[in-house]
Amino acid sequence: MHIPDLTAPKGWLEDSSKLIAVGWLEPGHDYQFGEVSLEVVRKLAELLVEPWQPAVALGRHPCGFCRFTGGPSVFKCGSVGSAVQIGVSNLWLPADGFLYVAPSLILHYMDAHGYSPPLEFQTAVIACPPMRSMAYLKAIIKNGPQGIVPKRSSD
C-alpha cells in the first residue's frame, strides 16, 4: 500500500484527521533516499518490538521491492534485545497534535532500500516515550484522534 509521506491515510479510523503516514513505500513511487543515524534506527526498532496498536491487519505484508523473497520477516539491530517482526505491525508515534503511523517494514526500507524518513518523523522517534509506558499512552491520548484509546468501563 502506497501512501505519500506526511499525508493523512484515508479511511483507517472513523476519524483519521490526526494521523500522518510515513514509510508506506511501494515500487513505482518515488521516496526520499539518504542517511539515517543508527540512534534513530535503534530507537525505532525498540519501539517496534511489541508496538501498541489500536487496530491490526491480518497477515504479513511483503516488501514490494524485494522481487523474489518479499524481504525478510525479522529485523535485528545491535543492542535491541528482541527481533522485530516486520511486515505484520504498525507504529503509532505521538507527535505535536497528531500521530505518525508507519509500517514495521520501515526498518527494512531504511536498511535495504536507502529510505530516509522525514526529519520531523526521526525527531519524534527519538522523543517518543518507551512503548506501552504511561507516558506513551498519555501522549497517544493527547495527540491522537478522539477515542483512539477506548475508555475502560468501571466494573
Number of C-alpha atoms within 10 A of each C-alpha: 9 14 17 18 20 17 12 19 20 14 9 11 13 11 14 18 17 16 26 23 21 23 27 19 22 15 12 9 9 9 18 12 13 11 12 17 9 11 12 16 21 19 19 24 28 21 23 26 21 17 18 19 13 12 10 10 9 7 9 13 18 17 22 15 16 13 9 8 11 14 19 14 19 15 19 16 17 11 10 17 11 16 17 25 19 25 22 17 25 22 22 24 28 26 23 11 13 21 27 25 22 22 20 28 28 26 25 19 20 18 15 12 15 15 20 20 22 14 10 10 25 19 12 18 22 14 13 18 18 13 19 13 10 11 13 17 16 15 20 22 18 17 19 25 19 15 11 18 14 9 7 6 5 4 3
